[in-house]
Amino acid sequence: MTLDLVFTAHDIANTRFAISPLGEVVASVRVVKDPSAHPLLRPWAEQVRRRLADVEWRLLSDLVPVPTITIAGFTCTPPSTSMPDLALELATMRGAAARVRPDLDEVPGPRTKRVQALYDDPEKGLERLAAEAAGYWEAALAPYWPRVRALLEGEILYRARLLAEGGAQRMLADLDEAVTWHDGTLSIRHRHVSGVRALRGRGLLLVPSVFVWPRVFSVTVPPYQPTVRYAPRGVATLWERREPEPPQALAAVLGRTRARLLAELDQPASTRELARRAGLSEPGANQHLTALRRAGLCTSHRTGRYVLYARTEIAEALVERASGDYLDETPTPRSNSR
C-alpha cells in the first residue's frame, strides 16, 4: 500500500523539521510491549522494562495497541516548535480535550475501561494521561535523552546539508527505504494506509524518531499539521555496548577515575554497576559520581528502587571531542531501518 503526498511550491517552502520528546514516549511504548519486533531497540527495552514495573502507565499502554494500526492524534500532536521540551508537549496534550472523542472515534476496535473513561471525561482523562507520560519518561527515556537527542539533532543537521547541496529533492530522496520522491510527490509505503493526499500549502513536518523504527508513521488528517515520523540514520549503533576507554585528554583534566566513569556512562547505569565496571567500591564510585553531578556532567534519575546516572549533553560533547569523534565531520552510517 502506498500513501502519496502531493506538494506545491508553497508546501516545499513550508516543510520543516522538529524533535518530539512526547512522540518518542508514545512510539517507545510499542517497543516495550513487543521487544521481539524491534531487535535494534531490544537492548533498551530490556533495561527499562523492570523499572517500569514501579510506574503507572496503563492508560498510556492502552492507547498504543500492538500491533499498531492507528494511534489517536491527541496522544502526540505534531510539535509546533522545532525543539519542544516534554513539559510543552504535555501542556499541548492537556489542552486537546476537544480532540479526544473525534480522534478515538477513528481508532478501530473496542475500548478498554480506562480509554472509555477518557472518552467520557476528556479533561480528567488527559490529566491522568499526562501524568502517566511524565512518569514513563522519567523511568524509560530521561536517562537516555542526551544520547537520543544528539542522534536526532545530527539527523536534522545532515538533512540541512542535503538541502543546501541539492534542494528539497536531494533532502527527501533518501529519507527512508519506504519513502521515495518523484515529480513533486512523496510516496510512502504503508502497511495500513493508501491514497493521495494534497498538502494544500500546509507543508510537511518531518520528525526523526528513534522509536518508530523500523516503520514510518504519518499524520495527514486535519486539523493536524501533515507529519511524517521516520527513523534517523544510526539507530543500529545507538545501543551498542563497547568497553569504553577514557579519553586521555579528559583524564588529564578530570583524573582517570572520573574520566573512566564518564566513559562508562555511554549508557545509563546504577552506582553498583559502575563500581563493578570501574573496579571501585560503591561508596567510592558514589563520591566520584556526586562530584560529576555537581559539575553538571551527569544526572541522576530515581525510579522506584532504581537510581540511574547518565551523561549530560555537556558531558556527551566533552567525551566526543576528547575522543576526536566529530559528528559534523564523520557522518553516522545509515542503518537498515526497514
Secondary structure, 3 states (H helix, E strand, C coil): CEEEEECCHHHHHCCEECCCHHHHHHHHHHHHHCHHHCHHHHHHHHHHHHHHCCCCCHHHHHCCCCCCCCCCHHHHCCCCCCCCCHHHHHHHHHCCHHHHHHHHHCCCCCCCHHHHHHHHCHHHHHHHHHHHHHHHHHHHHHHHHHHHHHHHHHHHHHHHHHHHHHHHHHHHHCCCCCEEEECCEEEEECCCCCEEEECCCCCCEEEECHHHCCCCEEECCCCCCCEEEECCCCHHHHCCCCCCCCCHHHHHHHCHHHHHHHHHCCCCECHHHHHHHHCCCHHHHHHHHHHHHHCCCEEEEEECCEEEEEECHHHHHHHHHHHCCCCCCCCCCCCCCC
